[in-house]
């Protein structure tokens, strides 16, 4: 992060110094500490120090609006709010009024003038206590051994706090070591992994990966946030061996290499872990092209029960997300006549519950209860899990189930269809219902063309869309990038003046 470099011992001293400072400040087991900041070594120190004193960390998305942040604060009810300079626009005085639990506000690394009478302002360095001699200290635990509150918005857009235990974080991190093969020789880029971290530390994928590299004894390269140019420079400068990415980041990296006319990227990269969505066939080829020595793996899971799998593939009947990690117990719930159904999971990786809905007893529901992931999947004879779609997105057509993802996979095979709805600039939409003149050259796209293509790919008749709409604006998404289906449905119903249906 910046010009800061730390040895392993210096990092440990920073964590324990902050740990003792928080105890002296008055932070108690079970207290929640909300953090909103860019990736940094100090961010990682805060995550570990808060857990060490029995506190519960609630990482916030620094891209949230003021209202989204306030909603998350009201759910988490933190006693402390930690931020860096990127979140100075948040009105903390108004937070204090709507979140009475707030007692302290801490600046991660940037001093600033804040006129506040209600909240005490402190900095990381002011909190840290310098030690002489033995740094060892007994760790404390929060009730139900809760460690972190990860916020997920689903498709509603409103933050929901998923409570993760220490055991869940440990087994998730060990799974990455087992499946990906992280070791002490790795240099990981974090929001890429000598380990390079370009993946944000407010996300369960970034957190578990950072912990995995600490367990393995690897080296972290922490980038504040993802920028293709900075990521490529860091890979080359630090000989990064592994990193974590998402499809959009991977596309930006490939685009940067192509813009600079670089045919092959760094040969030091040995492991690329993709998450938050599958890579298209073309993007997989691009990854292999620019990182020829890298092993490409895919992480599939959710904040509620993060699970690693590998060797993703995409076929007309679904997306293969690989085999479950060693700690995962899963089963398919459906009628006995079909091998396809909702996937259920249980074990130490499953969440304790939603933060504002948890009971005060000390029982652990993860030992006996199955978590319904909401995904429709099936398991093949080789033990691979195939993702078909989301149960909430399922459509009924003629009494039959249709999963939008299955239709999307087919239409994405058209070289001139992008994200199923966006047309390349040199193509025209020629439906008779539109005002466009009929196109007589090969660069034409219409509902009929798309429907015929689906038929040619043997998509069952009742699954072929009856209507296609050219969506000219950006899709509405949540802060985590998930499609707001309710808003899309409302716009389409208004545009087409069709009776309501489950799109």
One Martini backbone bead per residue (centre of mass of N, CA, C, O) as a GRO file, in nm:
protein
  503
    1UNK     BB    1   0.089   0.040   0.029
    2UNK     BB    2   0.241   0.234  -0.134
    3UNK     BB    3   0.553   0.258   0.058
    4UNK     BB    4   0.475   0.031   0.236
    5UNK     BB    5   0.678  -0.195   0.435
    6UNK     BB    6   0.647  -0.534   0.572
    7UNK     BB    7   0.702  -0.753   0.793
    8UNK     BB    8   0.575  -0.999   0.972
    9UNK     BB    9   0.651  -0.875   1.252
   10UNK     BB   10   0.543  -0.589   1.200
   11UNK     BB   11   0.252  -0.677   1.159
   12UNK     BB   12   0.208  -0.809   1.435
   13UNK     BB   13   0.272  -0.556   1.604
   14UNK     BB   14   0.036  -0.390   1.488
   15UNK     BB   15  -0.194  -0.571   1.584
   16UNK     BB   16  -0.122  -0.578   1.894
   17UNK     BB   17  -0.121  -0.274   1.936
   18UNK     BB   18  -0.419  -0.234   1.855
   19UNK     BB   19  -0.542  -0.433   2.050
   20UNK     BB   20  -0.452  -0.284   2.317
   21UNK     BB   21  -0.583  -0.013   2.244
   22UNK     BB   22  -0.881  -0.114   2.240
   23UNK     BB   23  -0.892  -0.206   2.531
   24UNK     BB   24  -0.819   0.071   2.658
   25UNK     BB   25  -1.063   0.221   2.530
   26UNK     BB   26  -1.328  -0.013   2.563
   27UNK     BB   27  -1.346  -0.255   2.398
   28UNK     BB   28  -1.578  -0.521   2.366
   29UNK     BB   29  -1.715  -0.807   2.356
   30UNK     BB   30  -1.941  -0.770   2.071
   31UNK     BB   31  -1.844  -0.536   1.940
   32UNK     BB   32  -1.890  -0.312   1.671
   33UNK     BB   33  -1.684  -0.258   1.369
   34UNK     BB   34  -1.683  -0.021   1.129
   35UNK     BB   35  -1.556  -0.043   0.783
   36UNK     BB   36  -1.426   0.219   0.549
   37UNK     BB   37  -1.204   0.123   0.283
   38UNK     BB   38  -0.929   0.078   0.137
   39UNK     BB   39  -0.688  -0.108   0.062
   40UNK     BB   40  -0.468  -0.229   0.331
   41UNK     BB   41  -0.267  -0.299   0.594
   42UNK     BB   42  -0.452  -0.159   0.804
   43UNK     BB   43  -0.707  -0.311   0.742
   44UNK     BB   44  -0.594  -0.588   0.825
   45UNK     BB   45  -0.529  -0.509   1.114
   46UNK     BB   46  -0.819  -0.446   1.202
   47UNK     BB   47  -0.947  -0.722   1.152
   48UNK     BB   48  -0.760  -0.872   1.361
   49UNK     BB   49  -0.781  -0.694   1.619
   50UNK     BB   50  -1.085  -0.710   1.666
   51UNK     BB   51  -1.094  -1.020   1.689
   52UNK     BB   52  -0.888  -1.046   1.931
   53UNK     BB   53  -1.098  -0.876   2.136
   54UNK     BB   54  -1.405  -0.974   2.039
   55UNK     BB   55  -1.488  -0.841   1.799
   56UNK     BB   56  -1.694  -0.705   1.525
   57UNK     BB   57  -1.678  -0.689   1.188
   58UNK     BB   58  -1.800  -0.423   0.947
   59UNK     BB   59  -1.772  -0.418   0.625
   60UNK     BB   60  -1.773  -0.154   0.395
   61UNK     BB   61  -1.876   0.004   0.111
   62UNK     BB   62  -1.718   0.279  -0.028
   63UNK     BB   63  -1.958   0.318  -0.260
   64UNK     BB   64  -2.159   0.410  -0.085
   65UNK     BB   65  -2.403   0.580   0.012
   66UNK     BB   66  -2.531   0.748   0.269
   67UNK     BB   67  -2.791   0.573   0.294
   68UNK     BB   68  -2.657   0.293   0.284
   69UNK     BB   69  -2.478   0.337   0.531
   70UNK     BB   70  -2.704   0.392   0.733
   71UNK     BB   71  -2.850   0.121   0.701
   72UNK     BB   72  -2.607  -0.053   0.798
   73UNK     BB   73  -2.572   0.080   1.076
   74UNK     BB   74  -2.861   0.004   1.180
   75UNK     BB   75  -2.795  -0.300   1.174
   76UNK     BB   76  -2.510  -0.320   1.331
   77UNK     BB   77  -2.454  -0.127   1.569
   78UNK     BB   78  -2.197   0.041   1.624
   79UNK     BB   79  -1.925   0.174   1.829
   80UNK     BB   80  -1.742   0.189   1.564
   81UNK     BB   81  -1.583   0.410   1.313
   82UNK     BB   82  -1.391   0.328   1.022
   83UNK     BB   83  -1.179   0.540   0.812
   84UNK     BB   84  -1.094   0.704   0.525
   85UNK     BB   85  -1.063   0.954   0.289
   86UNK     BB   86  -1.290   0.836   0.092
   87UNK     BB   87  -1.520   0.887   0.347
   88UNK     BB   88  -1.551   1.205   0.418
   89UNK     BB   89  -1.849   1.256   0.298
   90UNK     BB   90  -1.956   1.151   0.537
   91UNK     BB   91  -2.209   1.213   0.783
   92UNK     BB   92  -2.138   1.161   1.112
   93UNK     BB   93  -2.344   1.326   1.267
   94UNK     BB   94  -2.594   1.182   1.145
   95UNK     BB   95  -2.517   0.904   1.249
   96UNK     BB   96  -2.531   0.967   1.552
   97UNK     BB   97  -2.843   1.019   1.545
   98UNK     BB   98  -2.923   0.721   1.405
   99UNK     BB   99  -2.664   0.590   1.583
  100UNK     BB  100  -2.635   0.557   1.921
  101UNK     BB  101  -2.391   0.343   1.948
  102UNK     BB  102  -2.190   0.552   1.884
  103UNK     BB  103  -1.852   0.646   2.018
  104UNK     BB  104  -1.644   0.608   1.775
  105UNK     BB  105  -1.388   0.764   1.561
  106UNK     BB  106  -1.169   0.645   1.299
  107UNK     BB  107  -0.858   0.700   1.146
  108UNK     BB  108  -0.658   0.511   0.962
  109UNK     BB  109  -0.425   0.741   0.805
  110UNK     BB  110  -0.586   1.036   0.793
  111UNK     BB  111  -0.571   1.334   0.889
  112UNK     BB  112  -0.840   1.552   1.017
  113UNK     BB  113  -1.079   1.804   1.025
  114UNK     BB  114  -1.316   1.752   1.295
  115UNK     BB  115  -1.627   1.875   1.404
  116UNK     BB  116  -1.683   1.710   1.715
  117UNK     BB  117  -1.893   1.633   2.011
  118UNK     BB  118  -2.002   1.319   1.995
  119UNK     BB  119  -1.727   1.217   1.858
  120UNK     BB  120  -1.439   1.050   1.888
  121UNK     BB  121  -1.122   1.124   1.751
  122UNK     BB  122  -0.905   0.882   1.595
  123UNK     BB  123  -0.608   0.698   1.540
  124UNK     BB  124  -0.415   0.437   1.479
  125UNK     BB  125  -0.151   0.545   1.611
  126UNK     BB  126  -0.287   0.632   1.881
  127UNK     BB  127  -0.376   0.336   1.960
  128UNK     BB  128  -0.109   0.228   1.955
  129UNK     BB  129   0.099   0.005   2.143
  130UNK     BB  130   0.406  -0.007   2.265
  131UNK     BB  131   0.642  -0.271   2.281
  132UNK     BB  132   0.817  -0.475   2.530
  133UNK     BB  133   0.876  -0.778   2.445
  134UNK     BB  134   0.613  -0.959   2.502
  135UNK     BB  135   0.320  -0.993   2.274
  136UNK     BB  136   0.148  -1.177   2.409
  137UNK     BB  137  -0.210  -1.271   2.396
  138UNK     BB  138  -0.526  -1.312   2.485
  139UNK     BB  139  -0.802  -1.412   2.334
  140UNK     BB  140  -1.125  -1.314   2.223
  141UNK     BB  141  -1.489  -1.362   2.220
  142UNK     BB  142  -1.779  -1.356   2.084
  143UNK     BB  143  -2.080  -1.424   2.062
  144UNK     BB  144  -2.093  -1.720   1.884
  145UNK     BB  145  -1.817  -1.656   1.745
  146UNK     BB  146  -1.820  -1.391   1.612
  147UNK     BB  147  -1.642  -1.192   1.345
  148UNK     BB  148  -1.842  -1.109   1.094
  149UNK     BB  149  -2.009  -0.860   0.877
  150UNK     BB  150  -2.162  -0.929   0.577
  151UNK     BB  151  -2.277  -0.751   0.302
  152UNK     BB  152  -2.593  -0.814   0.138
  153UNK     BB  153  -2.844  -0.737  -0.124
  154UNK     BB  154  -2.913  -0.895  -0.351
  155UNK     BB  155  -3.223  -0.775  -0.512
  156UNK     BB  156  -3.314  -0.527  -0.312
  157UNK     BB  157  -3.058  -0.322  -0.210
  158UNK     BB  158  -3.061  -0.396   0.089
  159UNK     BB  159  -2.880  -0.434   0.354
  160UNK     BB  160  -2.737  -0.750   0.473
  161UNK     BB  161  -2.629  -0.917   0.768
  162UNK     BB  162  -2.373  -1.153   0.763
  163UNK     BB  163  -2.284  -1.393   0.998
  164UNK     BB  164  -1.947  -1.480   1.080
  165UNK     BB  165  -1.737  -1.712   1.185
  166UNK     BB  166  -1.433  -1.826   1.268
  167UNK     BB  167  -1.465  -2.108   1.144
  168UNK     BB  168  -1.551  -2.015   0.862
  169UNK     BB  169  -1.291  -1.861   0.792
  170UNK     BB  170  -1.096  -2.096   0.826
  171UNK     BB  171  -1.222  -2.306   0.624
  172UNK     BB  172  -1.217  -2.118   0.378
  173UNK     BB  173  -0.909  -2.073   0.377
  174UNK     BB  174  -0.824  -2.374   0.367
  175UNK     BB  175  -0.962  -2.431   0.097
  176UNK     BB  176  -0.775  -2.250  -0.071
  177UNK     BB  177  -0.519  -2.400  -0.008
  178UNK     BB  178  -0.616  -2.678  -0.118
  179UNK     BB  179  -0.721  -2.591  -0.410
  180UNK     BB  180  -0.510  -2.371  -0.510
  181UNK     BB  181  -0.214  -2.373  -0.354
  182UNK     BB  182  -0.108  -2.206  -0.136
  183UNK     BB  183   0.210  -2.048  -0.038
  184UNK     BB  184   0.516  -1.916   0.074
  185UNK     BB  185   0.593  -1.844  -0.243
  186UNK     BB  186   0.372  -1.649  -0.261
  187UNK     BB  187   0.251  -1.365  -0.457
  188UNK     BB  188  -0.018  -1.154  -0.366
  189UNK     BB  189  -0.277  -0.981  -0.524
  190UNK     BB  190  -0.474  -0.733  -0.346
  191UNK     BB  191  -0.702  -0.697  -0.609
  192UNK     BB  192  -0.465  -0.922  -0.612
  193UNK     BB  193  -0.243  -1.315  -0.572
  194UNK     BB  194   0.219  -1.285  -0.395
  195UNK     BB  195  -0.019  -1.150  -0.340
  196UNK     BB  196  -0.280  -0.991  -0.508
  197UNK     BB  197  -0.498  -0.724  -0.400
  198UNK     BB  198  -0.807  -0.629  -0.578
  199UNK     BB  199  -0.988  -0.742  -0.382
  200UNK     BB  200  -1.207  -0.658  -0.161
  201UNK     BB  201  -1.222  -0.637   0.208
  202UNK     BB  202  -1.557  -0.640   0.215
  203UNK     BB  203  -1.526  -0.924   0.100
  204UNK     BB  204  -1.524  -1.259   0.146
  205UNK     BB  205  -1.314  -1.324  -0.075
  206UNK     BB  206  -1.091  -1.127   0.026
  207UNK     BB  207  -1.070  -1.218   0.320
  208UNK     BB  208  -1.009  -1.527   0.281
  209UNK     BB  209  -0.756  -1.478   0.106
  210UNK     BB  210  -0.589  -1.319   0.308
  211UNK     BB  211  -0.589  -1.543   0.525
  212UNK     BB  212  -0.461  -1.765   0.353
  213UNK     BB  213  -0.187  -1.617   0.314
  214UNK     BB  214  -0.117  -1.600   0.612
  215UNK     BB  215  -0.117  -1.906   0.665
  216UNK     BB  216   0.099  -1.968   0.427
  217UNK     BB  217   0.321  -1.722   0.419
  218UNK     BB  218   0.282  -1.503   0.228
  219UNK     BB  219   0.271  -1.229   0.000
  220UNK     BB  220   0.150  -0.899   0.005
  221UNK     BB  221  -0.036  -0.706  -0.244
  222UNK     BB  222  -0.187  -0.389  -0.186
  223UNK     BB  223  -0.452  -0.253  -0.349
  224UNK     BB  224  -0.680  -0.017  -0.314
  225UNK     BB  225  -0.772  -0.054  -0.623
  226UNK     BB  226  -0.889  -0.116  -0.933
  227UNK     BB  227  -0.628  -0.100  -1.190
  228UNK     BB  228  -0.492  -0.211  -1.466
  229UNK     BB  229  -0.220  -0.063  -1.470
  230UNK     BB  230  -0.138  -0.117  -1.172
  231UNK     BB  231  -0.159  -0.425  -1.182
  232UNK     BB  232   0.053  -0.478  -1.403
  233UNK     BB  233   0.289  -0.335  -1.262
  234UNK     BB  234   0.283  -0.516  -1.006
  235UNK     BB  235   0.334  -0.786  -1.137
  236UNK     BB  236   0.614  -0.709  -1.255
  237UNK     BB  237   0.760  -0.587  -1.000
  238UNK     BB  238   0.670  -0.849  -0.787
  239UNK     BB  239   0.618  -1.126  -0.904
  240UNK     BB  240   0.336  -1.235  -0.935
  241UNK     BB  241   0.164  -1.554  -0.877
  242UNK     BB  242  -0.121  -1.441  -0.759
  243UNK     BB  243  -0.485  -1.389  -0.816
  244UNK     BB  244  -0.782  -1.204  -0.785
  245UNK     BB  245  -1.100  -1.208  -0.966
  246UNK     BB  246  -1.321  -1.070  -1.207
  247UNK     BB  247  -1.459  -1.043  -1.507
  248UNK     BB  248  -1.422  -0.733  -1.538
  249UNK     BB  249  -1.121  -0.728  -1.465
  250UNK     BB  250  -1.024  -0.927  -1.681
  251UNK     BB  251  -1.115  -0.755  -1.921
  252UNK     BB  252  -0.936  -0.508  -1.852
  253UNK     BB  253  -0.666  -0.649  -1.868
  254UNK     BB  254  -0.683  -0.742  -2.161
  255UNK     BB  255  -0.728  -0.460  -2.281
  256UNK     BB  256  -0.459  -0.343  -2.188
  257UNK     BB  257  -0.271  -0.537  -2.335
  258UNK     BB  258  -0.383  -0.466  -2.618
  259UNK     BB  259  -0.330  -0.159  -2.616
  260UNK     BB  260  -0.006  -0.229  -2.566
  261UNK     BB  261   0.073  -0.476  -2.745
  262UNK     BB  262   0.049  -0.737  -2.552
  263UNK     BB  263   0.059  -1.080  -2.592
  264UNK     BB  264   0.221  -1.139  -2.315
  265UNK     BB  265   0.236  -1.180  -2.002
  266UNK     BB  266   0.317  -1.281  -1.707
  267UNK     BB  267   0.506  -1.579  -1.614
  268UNK     BB  268   0.468  -1.573  -1.291
  269UNK     BB  269   0.184  -1.655  -1.318
  270UNK     BB  270   0.002  -1.945  -1.160
  271UNK     BB  271  -0.268  -1.806  -1.027
  272UNK     BB  272  -0.629  -1.785  -1.102
  273UNK     BB  273  -0.903  -1.639  -0.923
  274UNK     BB  274  -1.243  -1.663  -0.986
  275UNK     BB  275  -1.530  -1.445  -0.923
  276UNK     BB  276  -1.865  -1.336  -0.936
  277UNK     BB  277  -1.850  -1.518  -1.195
  278UNK     BB  278  -1.835  -1.628  -1.505
  279UNK     BB  279  -1.642  -1.716  -1.771
  280UNK     BB  280  -1.606  -1.686  -2.078
  281UNK     BB  281  -1.468  -1.845  -2.336
  282UNK     BB  282  -1.306  -1.601  -2.440
  283UNK     BB  283  -1.183  -1.517  -2.163
  284UNK     BB  284  -1.032  -1.777  -2.112
  285UNK     BB  285  -0.848  -1.750  -2.359
  286UNK     BB  286  -0.724  -1.479  -2.267
  287UNK     BB  287  -0.594  -1.578  -2.007
  288UNK     BB  288  -0.410  -1.792  -2.140
  289UNK     BB  289  -0.260  -1.588  -2.321
  290UNK     BB  290  -0.144  -1.382  -2.087
  291UNK     BB  291  -0.129  -1.655  -1.879
  292UNK     BB  292   0.031  -1.941  -1.967
  293UNK     BB  293   0.111  -2.052  -1.649
  294UNK     BB  294  -0.177  -2.053  -1.548
  295UNK     BB  295  -0.415  -2.140  -1.310
  296UNK     BB  296  -0.764  -2.176  -1.357
  297UNK     BB  297  -1.010  -2.062  -1.125
  298UNK     BB  298  -1.327  -2.113  -0.950
  299UNK     BB  299  -1.545  -1.922  -0.742
  300UNK     BB  300  -1.820  -2.052  -0.550
  301UNK     BB  301  -2.073  -1.847  -0.382
  302UNK     BB  302  -2.155  -1.702  -0.058
  303UNK     BB  303  -2.173  -1.521   0.223
  304UNK     BB  304  -2.329  -1.753   0.382
  305UNK     BB  305  -2.144  -1.992   0.201
  306UNK     BB  306  -1.843  -2.015   0.129
  307UNK     BB  307  -1.717  -2.173  -0.182
  308UNK     BB  308  -1.492  -2.384  -0.344
  309UNK     BB  309  -1.401  -2.413  -0.688
  310UNK     BB  310  -1.320  -2.569  -1.012
  311UNK     BB  311  -1.305  -2.569  -1.338
  312UNK     BB  312  -1.474  -2.398  -1.527
  313UNK     BB  313  -1.780  -2.423  -1.727
  314UNK     BB  314  -1.969  -2.392  -2.045
  315UNK     BB  315  -2.309  -2.492  -2.107
  316UNK     BB  316  -2.631  -2.519  -2.212
  317UNK     BB  317  -2.709  -2.675  -1.915
  318UNK     BB  318  -2.481  -2.491  -1.786
  319UNK     BB  319  -2.257  -2.432  -1.506
  320UNK     BB  320  -1.948  -2.531  -1.413
  321UNK     BB  321  -1.819  -2.528  -1.058
  322UNK     BB  322  -1.737  -2.798  -0.973
  323UNK     BB  323  -1.609  -2.909  -0.684
  324UNK     BB  324  -1.632  -2.941  -0.375
  325UNK     BB  325  -1.497  -2.866  -0.105
  326UNK     BB  326  -1.385  -3.048   0.163
  327UNK     BB  327  -1.604  -2.893   0.376
  328UNK     BB  328  -1.849  -2.970   0.196
  329UNK     BB  329  -2.206  -3.004   0.239
  330UNK     BB  330  -2.437  -3.152   0.003
  331UNK     BB  331  -2.772  -3.113  -0.153
  332UNK     BB  332  -3.059  -3.214  -0.332
  333UNK     BB  333  -3.373  -3.038  -0.370
  334UNK     BB  334  -3.642  -3.249  -0.483
  335UNK     BB  335  -3.786  -3.439  -0.682
  336UNK     BB  336  -3.753  -3.782  -0.756
  337UNK     BB  337  -3.761  -3.734  -1.089
  338UNK     BB  338  -3.509  -3.538  -1.031
  339UNK     BB  339  -3.164  -3.405  -1.038
  340UNK     BB  340  -3.300  -3.130  -1.005
  341UNK     BB  341  -3.226  -2.856  -0.769
  342UNK     BB  342  -3.189  -2.739  -0.473
  343UNK     BB  343  -2.916  -2.620  -0.294
  344UNK     BB  344  -2.771  -2.763  -0.008
  345UNK     BB  345  -2.603  -2.656   0.304
  346UNK     BB  346  -2.349  -2.763   0.548
  347UNK     BB  347  -2.157  -2.629   0.821
  348UNK     BB  348  -1.890  -2.419   0.919
  349UNK     BB  349  -1.945  -2.216   0.662
  350UNK     BB  350  -2.200  -2.124   0.775
  351UNK     BB  351  -2.396  -1.905   0.885
  352UNK     BB  352  -2.545  -1.779   1.176
  353UNK     BB  353  -2.686  -1.519   1.048
  354UNK     BB  354  -2.870  -1.251   1.073
  355UNK     BB  355  -2.791  -0.998   1.271
  356UNK     BB  356  -3.107  -0.887   1.324
  357UNK     BB  357  -3.206  -1.224   1.367
  358UNK     BB  358  -3.060  -1.312   1.613
  359UNK     BB  359  -3.020  -1.491   1.877
  360UNK     BB  360  -2.898  -1.510   2.224
  361UNK     BB  361  -2.808  -1.776   2.196
  362UNK     BB  362  -2.536  -2.038   2.183
  363UNK     BB  363  -2.628  -2.176   1.944
  364UNK     BB  364  -2.552  -2.379   1.647
  365UNK     BB  365  -2.719  -2.407   1.343
  366UNK     BB  366  -2.494  -2.540   1.150
  367UNK     BB  367  -2.501  -2.843   1.256
  368UNK     BB  368  -2.830  -2.912   1.160
  369UNK     BB  369  -2.867  -2.705   0.925
  370UNK     BB  370  -2.992  -2.616   0.621
  371UNK     BB  371  -2.892  -2.422   0.343
  372UNK     BB  372  -3.063  -2.228   0.117
  373UNK     BB  373  -2.927  -2.086  -0.175
  374UNK     BB  374  -3.130  -2.067  -0.446
  375UNK     BB  375  -3.005  -2.277  -0.626
  376UNK     BB  376  -3.002  -2.440  -0.940
  377UNK     BB  377  -2.899  -2.788  -0.954
  378UNK     BB  378  -2.649  -3.037  -1.051
  379UNK     BB  379  -2.503  -3.370  -1.027
  380UNK     BB  380  -2.274  -3.552  -1.159
  381UNK     BB  381  -2.095  -3.850  -1.189
  382UNK     BB  382  -1.819  -3.676  -1.101
  383UNK     BB  383  -1.920  -3.436  -0.887
  384UNK     BB  384  -2.024  -3.205  -1.044
  385UNK     BB  385  -2.139  -2.874  -1.041
  386UNK     BB  386  -2.448  -2.741  -1.187
  387UNK     BB  387  -2.554  -2.432  -1.292
  388UNK     BB  388  -2.880  -2.309  -1.377
  389UNK     BB  389  -3.008  -2.119  -1.138
  390UNK     BB  390  -3.253  -1.920  -0.995
  391UNK     BB  391  -3.542  -1.958  -0.822
  392UNK     BB  392  -3.644  -1.654  -0.844
  393UNK     BB  393  -3.597  -1.648  -1.176
  394UNK     BB  394  -3.813  -1.831  -1.241
  395UNK     BB  395  -4.015  -1.947  -1.512
  396UNK     BB  396  -4.345  -1.980  -1.639
  397UNK     BB  397  -4.413  -2.211  -1.924
  398UNK     BB  398  -4.665  -2.408  -1.970
  399UNK     BB  399  -4.581  -2.536  -1.674
  400UNK     BB  400  -4.281  -2.471  -1.712
  401UNK     BB  401  -3.945  -2.447  -1.647
  402UNK     BB  402  -3.749  -2.136  -1.660
  403UNK     BB  403  -3.409  -2.039  -1.702
  404UNK     BB  404  -3.245  -1.758  -1.786
  405UNK     BB  405  -2.951  -1.870  -1.801
  406UNK     BB  406  -3.001  -2.074  -2.031
  407UNK     BB  407  -3.077  -1.861  -2.245
  408UNK     BB  408  -2.823  -1.685  -2.225
  409UNK     BB  409  -2.616  -1.892  -2.322
  410UNK     BB  410  -2.730  -1.913  -2.607
  411UNK     BB  411  -2.725  -1.606  -2.694
  412UNK     BB  412  -2.412  -1.567  -2.635
  413UNK     BB  413  -2.318  -1.729  -2.894
  414UNK     BB  414  -2.357  -1.478  -3.028
  415UNK     BB  415  -2.123  -1.269  -3.154
  416UNK     BB  416  -2.353  -1.015  -3.174
  417UNK     BB  417  -2.400  -1.064  -2.860
  418UNK     BB  418  -2.437  -0.861  -2.563
  419UNK     BB  419  -2.574  -0.957  -2.279
  420UNK     BB  420  -2.842  -1.020  -2.473
  421UNK     BB  421  -2.899  -0.678  -2.540
  422UNK     BB  422  -2.642  -0.570  -2.672
  423UNK     BB  423  -2.541  -0.386  -2.948
  424UNK     BB  424  -2.356  -0.338  -3.190
  425UNK     BB  425  -2.297  -0.061  -3.381
  426UNK     BB  426  -2.326  -0.237  -3.674
  427UNK     BB  427  -2.619  -0.298  -3.574
  428UNK     BB  428  -2.962  -0.387  -3.647
  429UNK     BB  429  -3.293  -0.342  -3.563
  430UNK     BB  430  -3.584  -0.532  -3.735
  431UNK     BB  431  -3.845  -0.505  -3.616
  432UNK     BB  432  -4.170  -0.436  -3.713
  433UNK     BB  433  -4.235  -0.266  -3.444
  434UNK     BB  434  -4.039  -0.076  -3.545
  435UNK     BB  435  -3.889   0.223  -3.703
  436UNK     BB  436  -3.709   0.055  -3.862
  437UNK     BB  437  -3.576  -0.037  -4.132
  438UNK     BB  438  -3.524  -0.284  -4.332
  439UNK     BB  439  -3.265  -0.505  -4.336
  440UNK     BB  440  -3.034  -0.622  -4.619
  441UNK     BB  441  -2.805  -0.714  -4.446
  442UNK     BB  442  -2.602  -0.903  -4.228
  443UNK     BB  443  -2.648  -0.664  -4.005
  444UNK     BB  444  -2.887  -0.834  -3.836
  445UNK     BB  445  -3.144  -0.796  -3.575
  446UNK     BB  446  -3.394  -1.014  -3.426
  447UNK     BB  447  -3.632  -1.203  -3.296
  448UNK     BB  448  -3.617  -1.417  -3.520
  449UNK     BB  449  -3.314  -1.468  -3.514
  450UNK     BB  450  -3.300  -1.555  -3.215
  451UNK     BB  451  -3.507  -1.786  -3.228
  452UNK     BB  452  -3.363  -1.953  -3.448
  453UNK     BB  453  -3.104  -1.996  -3.289
  454UNK     BB  454  -3.232  -2.151  -3.054
  455UNK     BB  455  -3.335  -2.383  -3.229
  456UNK     BB  456  -3.054  -2.467  -3.346
  457UNK     BB  457  -2.969  -2.527  -3.025
  458UNK     BB  458  -3.209  -2.695  -2.893
  459UNK     BB  459  -3.418  -2.521  -2.768
  460UNK     BB  460  -3.685  -2.539  -2.612
  461UNK     BB  461  -3.973  -2.398  -2.707
  462UNK     BB  462  -4.073  -2.283  -2.414
  463UNK     BB  463  -3.778  -2.124  -2.383
  464UNK     BB  464  -3.840  -1.931  -2.601
  465UNK     BB  465  -3.861  -1.618  -2.653
  466UNK     BB  466  -4.126  -1.397  -2.747
  467UNK     BB  467  -3.952  -1.145  -2.647
  468UNK     BB  468  -3.759  -0.856  -2.751
  469UNK     BB  469  -3.543  -0.603  -2.602
  470UNK     BB  470  -3.396  -0.295  -2.637
  471UNK     BB  471  -3.143  -0.200  -2.415
  472UNK     BB  472  -3.001   0.129  -2.379
  473UNK     BB  473  -2.936   0.110  -2.089
  474UNK     BB  474  -2.834   0.060  -1.794
  475UNK     BB  475  -2.843  -0.163  -1.563
  476UNK     BB  476  -2.986  -0.220  -1.271
  477UNK     BB  477  -2.792  -0.218  -0.968
  478UNK     BB  478  -2.628  -0.306  -0.716
  479UNK     BB  479  -2.344  -0.253  -0.523
  480UNK     BB  480  -2.265  -0.571  -0.608
  481UNK     BB  481  -2.386  -0.611  -0.922
  482UNK     BB  482  -2.681  -0.683  -0.910
  483UNK     BB  483  -2.971  -0.741  -1.047
  484UNK     BB  484  -3.270  -0.543  -1.075
  485UNK     BB  485  -3.547  -0.710  -1.146
  486UNK     BB  486  -3.778  -0.524  -1.056
  487UNK     BB  487  -3.699  -0.282  -1.242
  488UNK     BB  488  -3.699  -0.428  -1.511
  489UNK     BB  489  -3.992  -0.526  -1.499
  490UNK     BB  490  -4.127  -0.245  -1.480
  491UNK     BB  491  -4.023  -0.134  -1.749
  492UNK     BB  492  -4.135  -0.358  -1.937
  493UNK     BB  493  -4.434  -0.329  -1.862
  494UNK     BB  494  -4.450  -0.033  -1.958
  495UNK     BB  495  -4.340  -0.067  -2.250
  496UNK     BB  496  -4.535  -0.325  -2.338
  497UNK     BB  497  -4.808  -0.356  -2.194
  498UNK     BB  498  -4.805  -0.602  -2.003
  499UNK     BB  499  -4.877  -0.842  -1.817
  500UNK     BB  500  -4.787  -0.973  -1.545
  501UNK     BB  501  -4.466  -1.140  -1.487
  502UNK     BB  502  -4.201  -1.382  -1.455
  503UNK     BB  503  -3.888  -1.256  -1.558
   0.00000   0.00000   0.00000
